[in-house]
Amino acid sequence: MSTTMPNPQTITRKWYVIDAANKPLGRTAAKAADLLRGKNKPIFAPHVDCGDHVIIINAEKAVLTGKKLVQKVHYHHSGWVGGMKAIRYDKLMQENPEKAMMLAVKGMIPDTTIGRQALTRCRIYRGSEHNHAAQKPEQL
């Protein structure tokens, strides 16, 4: 009996839509990360990019549980001296909920070339409208 290894020619990619309305931000991001990596497939191999395309809609309606909305802070640095910038999640979810969702998904994907390639297949939209109807995405 031999083990079959997936390769890029044999992988078929599907499209999925995840509705984030009234769901925790982290749980939605975890489900998206699993689909992007292909961990839901029986042919999953960590050294092959076998994930699917993911569309996340209603990112502005995702919720943060507990006191995370006022206590959680996203930090980033410009690279210059004194260039540390911070933004609380209540302001981030108001101004740019797509970025908050992308940061959550990015934190759950490995920081490798395969992970960065998988992250390009993630599309996040603020509202319930998306322009990928031609791909016939499957509702999750």
Summary of the structure (lengths in Angstrom):
residues: 140
radius of gyration: 16.8
end to end distance: 35.0
largest distance: 60.1
contacts: 366
relative contact order: 0.24
helix: 34%
strand: 19%
